[in-house]
Structures are given as structure tokens and as C-alpha cells.
Amino acid sequence: MSYVIRSVRAGEWAAAKELRLAALRDPVAHLAFLETYEEAAARPDSFWQERTAGAAEGADTAQQIIAEGPDGRWVGTLTVLVEEPGTTDWAGFPVERKQGHVVGVFVRPEERGSGLTEVLFDAALEWSWAQGLERVRLIVHEENGRAQRFYRRVGFLPSGVTVPLGDAGERELEFVLERE
């Protein structure tokens, strides 16, 4: 692989925005992300600037990791959010341990199957363990079988926690990886 795997830099918000919008145009985006392309595209540049700076190299509460191709184009990403005990998560559940929450996983379709997602996860876990996190978790739609198979392959297992999604009766499943 000739990719550079690294954390984003605060000034790279335009590239972060472009990759997020590409992710939201993916055919399975409705299963993978909690916002639509239209919602994200309507956000002002200040939103993207703050979001990127908050997860940039050197930040300790979040880290966005990207895969940069040989031509400089960003071809994959994920973000780890740090969740502290005594707080509540995005779904209103109490956080009991210092943990990472992986969100925004996306690899461009033409790069899938190359091993790139595994490399992104390796970098995310390395960053997470360096932050002293006890475990890393992620939430995956119950119908996103492809993602569930991948998460199992890299060591994440279902915890039994489910998160209801809206009024449609859909659910998301929590998968976790404990620090060894």
C-alpha cells in the first residue's frame, strides 16, 4: 500500500468536508450515518473548520484519521471520539468507562477490499490505547451486515446493547473491543 495514514490537521477542513460529503453520497449512507448529504452540505464552513480542528492532530478528545493516496487525495477516514465516565453518549446512555467511540468510517468504493480499512482501524486503536482508553466501541445498523462482518474480523464483538433509531423500529447494535 502506498497510502499515508495520519491524523487530520486543523487547516484541512475543506478536504474533510469533501470526504464526508462523498461518504454521505454512498449507496449505504442511510445505514451508516445519522445525517443526510443535504444536511451536511448546508452546513457553513465554520462548522467544518471547528469540526476538523476538534479532531485534528494533537487533540485529546477526538481524532480523525485519514488515508491519503499517493496523489494526495483522501481515500478513507474514521474518527475516534473520547467518552468520559459520568457523561452520557449521543443516544442518552450513561458512559461508565473511559472509552473511544469510532464514528464516520468511510473508504471510497474504488479503494475497498485493499486492506485500507484495517489499517485505519489499527491507527485508531493505537491512538485510543495511547490515550488510556479502556475499550473502543462503535454502533452499527442492524441491517448493515457488511460492516458487522468487518468489525468482527478486526476484533469487535456485539455487547448486547441496542440503540433504537427513530419511530421506524430500526435498531443499531453496539460492538466493542476491550483493551488487552
Phi, psi and chi 1 to 4 in degrees:
 res  aa     phi    psi   chi1   chi2   chi3   chi4
   1 MET       -  139.8  -86.4 -170.6 -113.5      -
   2 SER  -115.1   38.6   54.8      -      -      -
   3 TYR   -95.1  151.7  -56.1  102.0      -      -
   4 VAL  -102.1  124.2  173.6      -      -      -
   5 ILE  -104.6  121.7  -52.5  -60.2      -      -
   6 ARG  -159.5  168.1   63.6  173.8  178.5   83.9
   7 SER   -79.0  151.2  -63.8      -      -      -
   8 VAL   -68.4  160.7  -62.3      -      -      -
   9 ARG  -108.5  149.4  -63.0  177.1 -167.9  109.7
  10 ALA   -53.0  -37.5      -      -      -      -
  11 GLY   -79.5   -0.3      -      -      -      -
  12 GLU   -93.5   29.5  -64.5  177.4  -42.9      -
  13 TRP   -61.7  -33.9   64.8  -90.1      -      -
  14 ALA   -65.5  -40.5      -      -      -      -
  15 ALA   -68.9  -38.4      -      -      -      -
  16 ALA   -62.9  -42.0      -      -      -      -
  17 LYS   -63.3  -46.3  174.7 -177.3  177.2 -179.4
  18 GLU   -59.7  -43.2 -173.0  -80.9  -33.8      -
  19 LEU   -68.3  -39.1 -168.1   57.7      -      -
  20 ARG   -63.6  -43.0  177.5   65.3  173.3 -176.0
  21 LEU   -65.0  -36.9  -67.2  177.3      -      -
  22 ALA   -62.1  -42.7      -      -      -      -
  23 ALA   -60.7  -40.4      -      -      -      -
  24 LEU   -74.2  -11.3  -67.5  171.0      -      -
  25 ARG   -92.5   -5.9  -74.9 -168.5  -67.0  -92.4
  26 ASP   -63.8  145.2 -168.9   88.4      -      -
  27 PRO   -58.5  -26.3  -24.1   32.0      -      -
  28 VAL  -102.0   14.7  -64.2      -      -      -
  29 ALA   -55.9  -35.3      -      -      -      -
  30 HIS   -63.7  -23.2   67.4  -73.0      -      -
  31 LEU   -92.1  -20.5  -65.8  178.2      -      -
  32 ALA  -104.2  -23.8      -      -      -      -
  33 PHE  -129.4  150.8  -55.8  109.4      -      -
  34 LEU   -95.5   10.2  -65.0  176.8      -      -
  35 GLU  -133.3  161.5   72.3  177.8  -27.8      -
  36 THR   -99.5  164.0   65.4      -      -      -
  37 TYR   -56.5  -44.6  173.0   84.5      -      -
  38 GLU   -61.3  -42.1  -67.7   74.3   21.1      -
  39 GLU   -63.1  -46.2  -69.3  166.1  -19.4      -
  40 ALA   -68.0  -42.1      -      -      -      -
  41 ALA   -64.1  -26.8      -      -      -      -
  42 ALA   -81.1  -10.2      -      -      -      -
  43 ARG   -71.0  143.1  -63.9 -173.6 -171.7  -79.9
  44 PRO   -72.2  160.3   26.7  -33.4      -      -
  45 ASP   -56.4  -32.7  -71.8  -12.6      -      -
  46 SER   -60.4  -34.9   59.1      -      -      -
  47 PHE   -60.8  -48.8  168.9   84.8      -      -
  48 TRP   -66.4  -36.6  -62.4  101.8      -      -
  49 GLN   -63.8  -47.0  -68.8  162.7   -7.3      -
  50 GLU   -66.6  -43.0  -70.1  171.3   24.4      -
  51 ARG   -61.9  -44.4  179.0  176.0  171.1  155.0
  52 THR   -68.2  -44.0  -56.1      -      -      -
  53 ALA   -62.3  -36.4      -      -      -      -
  54 GLY   -69.7  -18.0      -      -      -      -
  55 ALA  -121.5   20.3      -      -      -      -
  56 ALA   -86.0  169.0      -      -      -      -
  57 GLU   -46.1  128.5 -172.6  173.9   55.8      -
  58 GLY    94.3  -16.6      -      -      -      -
  59 ALA   -70.8  147.9      -      -      -      -
  60 ASP  -114.4   -1.7   58.3    4.8      -      -
  61 THR  -106.4   -9.1   59.2      -      -      -
  62 ALA  -164.1  154.8      -      -      -      -
  63 GLN  -148.9  121.2 -162.6   74.7 -175.2      -
  64 GLN   -98.0  123.4 -177.8  177.3    2.6      -
  65 ILE  -110.0  136.1  -61.1  167.7      -      -
  66 ILE  -125.3  159.2   56.5  109.0      -      -
  67 ALA  -110.4  123.0      -      -      -      -
  68 GLU  -109.0  126.1 -173.2  175.5   12.5      -
  69 GLY   -74.4  171.1      -      -      -      -
  70 PRO   -59.2  -25.0   -5.3    6.7      -      -
  71 ASP   -89.5    4.3   59.2   -1.5      -      -
  72 GLY    89.3   -6.9      -      -      -      -
  73 ARG   -75.3  135.2 -177.5  173.7 -175.2 -121.4
  74 TRP   -77.5  125.5  -69.2   10.5      -      -
  75 VAL  -117.5   -7.1  -64.1      -      -      -
  76 GLY  -163.2  158.3      -      -      -      -
  77 THR  -160.7  159.9 -173.3      -      -      -
  78 LEU  -158.5  162.7   57.7   69.6      -      -
  79 THR  -131.0  140.0  -60.7      -      -      -
  80 VAL  -109.6  123.2  179.9      -      -      -
  81 LEU  -101.7  134.1  -53.1  174.3      -      -
  82 VAL   -87.5  128.2  175.1      -      -      -
  83 GLU  -113.0  128.3  -62.3  176.0  -32.5      -
  84 GLU   -99.5  143.7  -64.4  -73.8  -12.4      -
  85 PRO   -60.6  145.3    8.0  -11.3      -      -
  86 GLY    91.4   -4.5      -      -      -      -
  87 THR  -104.8 -179.5   62.8      -      -      -
  88 THR  -117.8  150.6   55.0      -      -      -
  89 ASP   -86.2 -176.1   69.5    8.6      -      -
  90 TRP   -59.8  -26.1   65.4  -85.6      -      -
  91 ALA   -94.6    1.6      -      -      -      -
  92 GLY    90.4    4.7      -      -      -      -
  93 PHE   -82.6  144.1  -69.7  104.2      -      -
  94 PRO   -68.9  141.8   20.6  -26.6      -      -
  95 VAL   -96.9  123.0  175.5      -      -      -
  96 GLU  -104.2  -15.4  -62.7  172.2   -3.4      -
  97 ARG  -136.5  157.1  -55.8  164.1   69.4 -177.1
  98 LYS   -73.7  115.2 -174.2  172.9 -176.5  178.6
  99 GLN  -143.7  161.0   62.6 -169.7   13.0      -
 100 GLY  -100.4  149.0      -      -      -      -
 101 HIS  -125.7  112.0 -174.7  160.5      -      -
 102 VAL   -81.1  128.6  175.2      -      -      -
 103 VAL  -136.6  166.6  -61.7      -      -      -
 104 GLY    63.7   33.5      -      -      -      -
 105 VAL   -72.6  125.2  177.6      -      -      -
 106 PHE  -156.7  134.0  175.8   70.9      -      -
 107 VAL  -129.2  133.0  172.3      -      -      -
 108 ARG   -57.3  142.8  -66.8 -174.5 -169.3  -89.2
 109 PRO   -51.7  -39.7  -26.1   33.3      -      -
 110 GLU   -70.5  -11.1   63.7  -87.1   16.5      -
 111 GLU  -103.4   -7.1  -57.4  -69.3  -25.7      -
 112 ARG   -67.7  146.4  -66.6  178.0 -172.3  158.8
 113 GLY    84.9    3.4      -      -      -      -
 114 SER   -93.4   -6.4   67.1      -      -      -
 115 GLY    92.8   -0.3      -      -      -      -
 116 LEU   -64.5  -39.7 -173.8   55.7      -      -
 117 THR   -63.5  -40.1  -49.1      -      -      -
 118 GLU   -59.9  -42.5  -71.7   90.1  -20.8      -
 119 VAL   -65.1  -39.8  174.6      -      -      -
 120 LEU   -62.1  -43.0  -74.6  167.4      -      -
 121 PHE   -65.6  -39.2  -94.3   80.3      -      -
 122 ASP   -58.2  -44.6  -73.1  -13.5      -      -
 123 ALA   -65.8  -38.9      -      -      -      -
 124 ALA   -64.6  -42.4      -      -      -      -
 125 LEU   -69.4  -39.2  -67.4  171.5      -      -
 126 GLU   -59.2  -45.4 -177.3  179.1  -36.3      -
 127 TRP   -63.6  -44.1 -177.8   84.8      -      -
 128 SER   -60.9  -47.4  -62.6      -      -      -
 129 TRP   -66.6  -35.1  -55.0  147.7      -      -
 130 ALA   -65.2  -24.2      -      -      -      -
 131 GLN   -84.6   -2.8  -58.6  -54.4  -54.5      -
 132 GLY    80.9   19.9      -      -      -      -
 133 LEU   -71.2  143.6  -55.5 -177.2      -      -
 134 GLU   -83.3  -28.1  -62.5  175.0   33.2      -
 135 ARG  -158.9  166.5   73.0  178.0 -167.8  159.4
 136 VAL  -126.2  139.2  175.5      -      -      -
 137 ARG  -131.4  168.3   72.0 -176.8 -170.5  129.7
 138 LEU  -153.7  162.3   51.6   85.9      -      -
 139 ILE  -119.3  131.7  -51.9  -66.8      -      -
 140 VAL  -132.4  139.0   59.4      -      -      -
 141 HIS   -60.8  139.3 -165.1  -78.1      -      -
 142 GLU   -59.4  -24.3   65.1 -176.2  -17.8      -
 143 GLU   -95.1    0.4  -66.8  178.0   16.5      -
 144 ASN   -92.7   71.0 -165.1  -17.1      -      -
 145 GLY   -61.7  -36.8      -      -      -      -
 146 ARG   -60.4  -47.0 -178.4  171.9  172.5 -124.7
 147 ALA   -65.5  -42.0      -      -      -      -
 148 GLN   -59.9  -41.4  -71.5 -179.3   44.8      -
 149 ARG   -63.4  -42.1  -75.0 -173.1  -61.1  -82.0
 150 PHE   -63.1  -47.5  170.5   79.3      -      -
 151 TYR   -60.0  -39.6  -62.0  141.5      -      -
 152 ARG   -63.3  -41.3  -74.4  176.9 -169.7  -87.7
 153 ARG   -61.8  -32.7 -163.4  168.7   70.3 -118.2
 154 VAL   -95.3   12.2  -63.7      -      -      -
 155 GLY   105.9   -4.3      -      -      -      -
 156 PHE   -80.8  140.3  -74.5   78.2      -      -
 157 LEU  -127.6  149.3  -62.7  172.6      -      -
 158 PRO   -61.2  137.0  -15.2   25.0      -      -
 159 SER   -92.8  -15.1   69.3      -      -      -
 160 GLY    97.1  -11.2      -      -      -      -
 161 VAL   -79.7  131.4  171.9      -      -      -
 162 THR  -120.4  149.1   60.3      -      -      -
 163 VAL  -121.8  117.3  179.9      -      -      -
 164 PRO   -69.7  144.3   16.5  -19.4      -      -
 165 LEU  -115.9  108.6  -82.0 -179.1      -      -
 166 GLY    57.0 -155.4      -      -      -      -
 167 ASP   -95.7   -2.9  -60.2  -31.3      -      -
 168 ALA   -81.3   -2.6      -      -      -      -
 169 GLY    80.1    7.0      -      -      -      -
 170 GLU   -78.6  157.5  -64.1  179.2   63.1      -
 171 ARG  -136.4  157.3  -59.5  177.5  -49.4  153.3
 172 GLU  -117.3  151.9  -68.1 -160.6  -38.7      -
 173 LEU  -113.5  138.6  -48.0  172.5      -      -
 174 GLU   -87.2  132.5  179.6 -173.1   64.9      -
 175 PHE  -117.2  142.2  -82.6   55.7      -      -
 176 VAL  -133.5  154.9  -60.0      -      -      -
 177 LEU  -132.2  116.7  178.1   65.5      -      -
 178 GLU   -80.6  145.3  -59.8  -73.0  -23.5      -
 179 ARG   -69.9  135.1 -175.7  175.8 -174.8  169.4
 180 GLU   -84.7      -  -65.9 -179.5    6.1      -
